[in-house]
Amino acid sequence: MRFTDLMRVDDYLRLLPKTELHCHFVSTMSAGRLIQLADRYGVALPTTDPETLFDYDDLADFLVAFRAATDVLRTSEDLAQVAYDGVRADAAAGSLRYREYYVNPQYFAPKGLGYRDLLDPIIDGLRAAEADLGVGFRIVVAINRQDSPAAAVELVEQVLADPIPEVVGIGMDDLTPELTEDPGRFSDAYALARRHGLKTTAHVGERPVDAPENVRVALEDLAVDRIDHGYRIVDDPALTARARDAGMHFATTPWSTTICSGWTIDPEHRIRRMIDAGLSVSFSSDDAVFFRTSVAREFREALPLMGLGVEDAKRIALAGIDGAFCDDDTKAAMRARFAAEMLALDTALADS
């Protein structure tokens, strides 16, 4: 039987080349590896059942578990192995070609891991995966909103004082101690990053309780280069139009919205509305294994549930190149590679 006899839309979406711009490094660790390391280091988990380990009630509940998971990553060997294994799993599952990782040094500092202690082994693992599997990567250092604005400035100063080629940007995640986004709180850190040429992005407009104003602050006051999530923007048509006209890119994570916001993935979903409004949108997994998803699942399951098709999938995949923080030469090489792979897939689908 010819391969083309087996080609279906599901296969097409799985094999479609993909970027992922919104992936938290810690969450690329498998449930089995997390349980193994927790046992090794005596870290208490709510359960050692891999089937229920990643059950959460809401975003705040998830963040408690996420912070606990950082406790099990303690050695260079553990960090490098998690980095490599995460790439291998997603390259096999869904034709991952490039990924940008959120890494949170502030989570690890209290455990005795300095900036380089954390970043060097992660990058070693990712470089090995790139050499073996051809999956490119960059790092976005994330400000922990649990910490103070002064601590955020210190983190940016550390990034600037010890440059690493693969570390290309600054972001912010988690929630403030008041369980809010409050992006303007960290304006000094963002201004410092911009002055020194770092790319910037921010988690804003993610949940029903988060106002469209948070997206405006990130766009206009922080002057970010990209938005993570940003779903509440569609509740402000004028702001949506400004973002569209400015060419702002949104790294969205469909499946996580079912957990963090309780939204149903359907043709009325805010991400579908963002696409219909002409915004530049890519798909990512957000917290991958911890949300029982992958960039492949976002394309294979979330995209059809939104009523989107193959041509939409191609536009979303290519938009991920446009929104990436890598250099122009890397983007050009990816566009050429994606074009060739999409041509082959289109031919196979047409012939099946």
Beta strands, then each sheet from edge to edge (+ up, - down):
strand 1: 18-24
strand 2: 96-103
strand 3: 136-144
strand 4: 167-173
strand 5: 199-204
strand 6: 226-229
strand 7: 249-252
strand 8: 280-283
sheet 1: 1+ 2+ 3+ 4+ 5+ 6+ 7+ 8+
end
